[in-house]
C-alpha cells in the first residue's frame, strides 16, 4: 500500500491510496476459504462447495470489505506518521472519481480522498487588550438581604391572622361563570399561594390584609407563575388550561407566616459549623466573604464571554467551507440536505473557529489537561454536589473511584473536560489581558450575567 498527497491549496489536499494485490489477496482468500468450510449450498456437502462458486457468491463483498479496512488503516497511519492536523475526517472524492480498479478482475486499486488541513491561527491577545472585569458591590443592603434569606431558610411557618407580603396562603379555588356565579361541573381545588411570587402588584395589594374566610375573585394566572404552575394550583393538566374560565373564587382557608430564625449561636452553628461564627459582626464578615466568593465564578464567566466575543470577531480564521459542508453531510447519522447544512453552517463554523482559537492558545502557552488534574477536578465537582444536599463527602479513596466512574461515561467526561478547559482559559485571560475592575449593584450584575 502507498499513500501520496497532492495539495490543492493551503486548506485542501487530496490523498491517493494505492492498494496492491499483496495487500489484500491473502486475507480475502482466507475469508473465502472459511466461508467455503461453513457455507450450506444445495447439492454440496458442507466443506465441499467449489471455491469458484464461493467466489462468485461472496467474492465481491469480501473484497470490498477488506479493501475498506486496508484503505482506512492506510489513511490513519499516513495522517499519524506525517502529523497532519486535519479538520473532520478524510472523505471520498466526489462522483465516479473516488476510486480506480476492477472488482471483476481484481489487481491494483487506487482510492482518492479529500482532506481539509487545519489553518494556522494567530490569536491577537496580549496585555495591550483591555476588558471589564465586573464585580458585585457587596454593600450592607446586600449583606442584610442574604442574612434575611438565611434566617427565613432556617425559620418555621406559624399560623397568621392576616395575609402579609411574604406569607403563604392555603386557599380553595372554585371556577366561575362570566357573571361570577359558580360554574356547574367546574374546577374545585385547594392549593397554596405564596405572596412572595405574586408579580401582579394590583392583585398582591388586594390579597394583603385579607383574613381567614375572606373571598375574592382572581384570575389564576395572577396568583401563580403560569403554565405548569397554574395547572398544579388548579389540579389539572397543563393542556387542560385552555378553555378554563379566567375567573375563580378564591377562599382563604389558612394563612402561614414565616417566623424567621433568631440570630444566635444555634443558627450560626447550623450555618457554618460549631464555633466558626460567634456573633453578628462575625456573621456579617462571613457573609461578605461568602458573597465575594459566590460571585467570582459569574465574574469570570462574563470576562471569558467578553474575550470569546472579541477573539471571534478579531481573529482571522479561514475555513475550507466546501469540504466541511460535504463532510457534515456524509458523516451525519441521519440523512441531511445541503439546504439544511447551509441554514446552520454559520453556527457550526463559529463553533469550529472557537475550537481552533482555543487549541492555538493551549499549544502556544503549553496549557494541558493532565489525567490526574481531571480526576481531582471531577472530585471537586462531586464534593460540591454532596454539599448542595447537605451531605458530607466520602473518604478520598471512595471519592476517587466515583470520579473515575463519572469519567468512564463519555458524555460526562466531555462535560468535565470542557469545564476544566474553560477554567484554564479564564485563568490565562486574567493573567494575560489588562483588567478594568468595575463594581456594579447586585441587580445590574444579575442583568449582565443573564445576557
N, C-alpha and C positions, 0 to 999 in steps of 0.2 A: 504494500500500500504506500501511496505517496500523496502528500498534500502540498499544493502550491498556491501562492497568494498573488492576487493582482489588485492593486489599489485603484479604485475608481476616482476617489477624491479624498480629502482629509478625514471624512467621516464614514465613507463607504468602501467596502472591499469585497472581492469575490474569491472564494476558495474552490479549488478543483481537487476532488478526491479521486485518485486513480486506484482502482482495485484490480489486482491481477488474479488469475485463476488460483495461484498458490495461496492466496489469502482466504479463499473460501471453499475450494473443492473438497478438502478432507472433511470439514465439518458438515458440509451438505451431504456427502456420500455416507458419512457415519449416521446422520439423522435418517436418511432414506433406508439405510440398512436396518435400523431399529424399527422403522415403520414396516419393513418387509417381514420382520420376525413376528410382529403382532397384528398385522393387517388381516382382516377377515374378508375375503373375496370369494363369492360363489364359484364353485368348481375347483378351488385350490385349498389344500390343507394349510393350516397356519404355519408360517415359516417357509412355505414353498411357493409363495407368489413370485412370479418372474419380476426381476428388477426393472425390466423395461416397462411393465405395467405400473409398478410403483412410481417410477419416474414420471410417467405420463399423467398419473392421477395427482401426485403430490409435489413433483419436482419444482414447478414454478413458485409455489407458495413457500417451500422450504428455502429455495434460493433467495427469494425476496426477503424473507425474514433474516437470513444470515447476512445478506448484504447490508440490511439496515443496521445490524449490530456492528459490523465492521466499520461502516461509514461513521456511525455515532461515536465509536471508540476513537477512530482516527481524528475526528474533529476535536473531541475533548483533549486528546493528547497534544495535538498541534497548538491549540489555544493555550494550554497549560505550559508547554515547553517554551513557547515564544512569548509568554507573559502578556498576552493580548488583553487589553482592558476593553471589553465589548459591552454593548447595550443589548439586553434581551438574549436571545439565542440565535444561532445560525438558522436561516430558513431557506428552503429550496428556491432556486432561481425560478422566475416566472415562466409559465407556459410549458411548451414542449422542450425548452432548453435546459431542463433541470437534470437530465442525465443522457448518457450515450452508451448504448450497449444492446445486445440481442438476447432476450430470455429464451428464445428458441434454440439458439446456438451459443451458449454462454462462453465468453472469453474475457477480455479486458473490459471493465466498465469504468466510466467516468461520471461522477456526480458533481453538480455545480450548486454552490450555496452562496447566498448573500449574507454578509455580516455588517454590523454597524460598530464603528470604533468610538469609544467614549471621547468626547472633546476635552482638550486641556482647559482647565478653569483657573483663572486668577482672581482670587477674592479680594475686592478693594476694601480692606478693613484694617484700620490702624488707630493709633492714639489720636490721630487728627479727626477721627469721626466722633461726633458728639451726640449723645442720646439722653433723653429724660429718664431718670430713674424715679418713678412715682412711689411715694410712701404715704401711709395714712398718718395724719396728725392725731396722735393718741393724746387727746385732751381729757380734762376732768369729766366732761359730759359723757364721753365715750366710755370711760372707766366706770362711771356710775351706772350707765346702761348695762354694761357687762355684769356688774355686781348684782343689779336688779334681776337680770336673766338667771344668774346662778341661784339667787335666793328663791326665785319662782320655781326653778327646776327642782329644788330640794324642799319646796314648801308642800302644803297639803290643801286639799279642797274642803271647804266647810260650807254649810248652808247659809244662804243670804236672804234678806227680805226684799231688796230692790236690786234691779239689774244695774251693774256698773260697766265702765268702758271695756274691761278685760275679763268679764265674768263669762261663765258657761251656763247655758240655759237648756233645760230639758223641756221640750215643747211638743204638743200634739198638732199635726198638720192635717187639715181637712180641705179637700178640693171644693171650690165654689163655682157656681154659675156666674155669668156676666153680671147678673143683678145682685151678686153676693149672697144668694141663697145656697144652702148646701146641695151639692150635686149628687143626685141619686146614683149609687154604684161607683162613686168617685174614689179618689185616693184617701185613705185614712191611715196615718202612720205617725209614730212617736220617734223623735230623734233629738240630737243635741245641736246647738248652735253656739259657736264661740264668737263672742262680740269682737274679739281682737282681730278676727279675719273678715268682718263685715266691712267691705270697702265703700259701700254707698253711704255717704255721710248723713244724708237725709233719713234713710232707714235706720241707721245706727242711733241717731238722735231720738227717733220715735220709740226705740226699744229701751233706751236708758231711762231708769226710774220706774219702769213697769214692775208690777208685783205678781206674786203667785195668784193665778186665777184670771188675770187680765187677758183679754183677747184683742187681736188686731189683724187686719188683712194685709198680707205681704205677697210679693212676687218671690217664689222660691229661689230664683237666681240672685235676688238681692241679699239673701241671708246664707248663701253658700258660695263656693268658688266655681260653680258652673260645671257642666259636663258630668263626669263620673261622680263628683262630689254631690251635685244636686240630686242625681239618681239615687245615691246611697241614702241621702237625707229623707227622700220620699219613699224608699223601699221598693224602687222599680229598677229595671234595666235601663242603661243609657239610651238604647234605641227606642225606648218607650216614652221618652220625654216629649217627643214631637206629638202634638195633638192634646197634651195636657193643658189645663187652664193655667193662666198666669196669675190667678187669684186663689190664695189659700188662707183659710182661717188658722191663725197661729195662737194656741192657748198655752200660756206659761204654766207649766206644772211644777217646776223646781228650778231654783237658782243656786249655782255653786260659785263660791268666791274663793279665789286663790289666796290663802294665808301664807305669806312669804316667810321663809326660814329666817330665824334671828341670826344676826352677825355675832356668833360666839365661837368658842373653841371647838364645840361639837361640829359645826358646819365647816370650820377651817380644816379640821382633821379629815372630814369626808372628802373635801375637795382636793387637798394636797398631801394627805398623809399626816400621821401623828407628829406634832411639834414643828412642822415645816413653816407654818404661819401662826403667829401668836396674838396679833392684834389687828385692828382695822387699817392702821398705817402700813403694816407689812402686807396686808391683803391687797391694798391699792398698788403697792410697788410690784407685787407678784402679778397682778392682773395687767399692769402696764407692760411688764416684760413679756408676759404670755401673748399679749396682743401684738407687740412688735414682732415676735417670732411667728405668730399665726399669719400675719400679712406679708411676710417676706417672700413666701413662695409665690403669692399673687404678684408682688412687685417684680420678682424675677421673670415670671411668665410674661408680664406686659413688656419688659425690656426685650426678652427674646423675640416676642412678636414684632416689636418695632424694628429690631435688627433684621429679622426674617424678611419683612416687607421691603426694607431698604436694599438688602442684598439681592432680592429677586428683581428689583427694579434696576439696580445699577450694575449687576454682574452680567457680562456678556457670555451667553452660553448658546452656541449654535447646535441644533439637534438634527439628526437625519430623519426628518419628518416622514418622508415617503416610506422608508424602511419600517419605522416604528408603527405606522398605521397598518402595514401588511402584517407585521409580527403580532400585533394585538389581535387582528382578525384570525390569524392562523392558530394562535395559542389559546384563544378563548374556548372554554369548555362547551359553551352553548353557541349556536350559530348567531353571528352578529354581522350586520351590514356595514358597508363603508360609510353610509349616511349616519348611522348611529355612532360610529367611531368619530367622524368629523364633528358631530354635535358635542361630544365630551372631550375632544382631544386637547382643548386648551387647558382644562383642569389636569388631565394626565401629564401633559408636557410641563406644567407648572410644578407638579409633584416631583417629576423626574429631575427637573432643573434644580430643585432644592436638594434632592439626594446627592447630586453631583457637587453642589456647593459645599454641603456638609462633609462629603467624602474628601474634598480638596482641603478643607480646614483640618480634618483629622490627620491627613497624611502630612501636610505642611508643618503641623505642630506636634506630631508624634503622639496624638491622642488615641488611646486604645481602650477597649473594653475587655479587661482580663477576666478569666473564668472565676477566680477567687473573688474578685471585686463584684461580679454579677451575683454570685451566691450571697455575699454579705449584704448587697443592696436588697435582694429579694427577702432576706431575713428581716431587714428593717421594715419592709412593707408588711410582712406578716405580723411583726410586733405592733405596728400601728393598727392593724385590723383587730388584734386582740384588745388593744387599749380602747378602741371605739365601742366595744361591747363590755367594757369594764372588767375584762378578764386578764389575769397575769399571763405573760408569755411563758412557754415551756422552757425546759433546760436547753442549753446550746446544742447538744447533740441531736435532740428531737427537732429543734428548730431548723438545723442544717438539713436534716432528712426531708422535712416538709418543703424547704426551699428547693431542694433538688427535684422533688416530685413535681412542684409547680413548673420548673424549667423543662421537664420532660414533655409537657404539653406545648406543642409548637406555637399555638396561638398565644398562650400565656407568656411563653418565653419571648416572643416578638414584642409583646407589650412592655415587658420588663426591659429589654434591650433598648427600645425606643425611649422609655422614660429615663434610663441611665444616660443614654446618648444626649438627650436634651439637657439633662443636668450638667453634663460635661461641657456642652456648648455654651450654656448660660455662664458657667464659671469662666470659660475662655472669653466670652464677650465682656464680662465685668472686669476682667484683668487687662483687656486689650483696648477698649474704647474709653473715651472720656465721658464720665457720668455726671449729669446735671441733676443733683438730687432735688426733688420737687415735692413738697408736702401739700396734701390736699385733705379735705374733710372726708369722713367715712363715706358719706353719700356720694361725693364726687368720685371717690376711689372705686366704689362698687359699680358705678355707672361706667367708668372707664374699663374696668375689668370685664364687664359684660359685653363689650363691643367685639 
